[in-house]
């Protein structure tokens, strides 16, 4: 098996995007663009739904929609 080494330039040749916007995303080089999930809001909504169910409060069948935020850093090219 041959070992092929491809030299890619980030973000010139390829953009890299991570998930969860972990603290390390801003400490690596190049700094990693990441999708920031709103964990606090996810937890708050989950707890509210659980507490309502435990207390027998009627809960709407609608899905809770939370919008993530894109944190653009050096690993992607910003267009626009």
C-alpha positions as CSV (number, residue, x, y, z in Angstrom):
1,X,0.0,0.0,0.0
2,X,1.5,3.4,-1.0
3,X,1.4,6.3,1.3
4,X,0.2,9.4,-0.6
5,X,0.5,12.7,1.1
6,X,-1.8,15.5,-0.1
7,X,-1.0,19.0,0.9
8,X,-4.2,20.9,1.4
9,X,-4.4,24.6,2.4
10,X,-7.1,25.4,5.0
11,X,-9.2,27.4,4.1
12,X,-7.8,28.0,0.6
13,X,-8.4,24.4,-0.7
14,X,-10.9,23.1,1.8
15,X,-13.0,24.6,4.6
16,X,-13.3,22.8,7.9
17,X,-16.3,23.2,10.2
18,X,-16.8,21.6,13.6
19,X,-19.8,21.0,15.8
20,X,-20.5,22.2,19.4
21,X,-18.1,25.1,19.4
22,X,-15.9,23.4,22.0
23,X,-13.3,25.6,23.7
24,X,-10.4,24.0,21.8
25,X,-11.9,25.3,18.5
26,X,-10.4,28.7,19.2
27,X,-7.1,27.3,20.4
28,X,-6.0,25.3,17.4
29,X,-4.3,26.6,14.2
30,X,-6.1,27.5,12.1
31,X,-8.9,28.4,14.5
32,X,-11.9,26.2,13.7
33,X,-15.1,27.5,12.4
34,X,-17.9,25.8,14.4
35,X,-21.6,25.4,14.8
36,X,-22.6,26.5,18.3
37,X,-25.5,24.6,19.6
38,X,-27.4,26.5,22.3
39,X,-26.8,23.9,25.1
40,X,-28.3,26.2,27.8
41,X,-31.5,26.6,25.8
42,X,-31.6,22.9,25.0
43,X,-31.3,22.1,28.8
44,X,-33.8,24.7,29.8
45,X,-36.4,23.5,27.4
46,X,-35.9,19.9,28.2
47,X,-36.2,20.6,31.9
48,X,-39.4,22.7,31.4
49,X,-41.0,19.9,29.3
50,X,-40.0,17.3,31.9
51,X,-41.4,19.4,34.8
52,X,-44.6,20.1,33.0
53,X,-45.1,16.4,32.4
54,X,-44.3,15.5,36.0
55,X,-46.8,18.0,37.2
56,X,-49.5,16.9,34.7
57,X,-49.5,20.2,32.9
58,X,-50.8,20.0,29.4
59,X,-47.9,20.3,26.9
60,X,-48.4,21.2,23.3
61,X,-47.3,18.6,20.8
62,X,-45.3,21.2,18.9
63,X,-41.6,20.6,18.5
64,X,-39.2,23.0,20.1
65,X,-37.0,24.6,17.5
66,X,-33.7,26.2,18.5
67,X,-31.5,27.9,16.0
68,X,-27.7,27.1,16.1
69,X,-25.2,29.9,15.5
70,X,-22.3,29.7,13.1
71,X,-19.0,30.9,14.7
72,X,-16.8,31.8,11.8
73,X,-13.1,31.5,12.4
74,X,-9.9,30.9,10.3
75,X,-10.8,27.4,9.0
76,X,-13.4,28.7,6.5
77,X,-13.7,31.5,4.1
78,X,-16.3,34.1,4.9
79,X,-18.4,34.8,1.8
80,X,-20.5,37.9,1.3
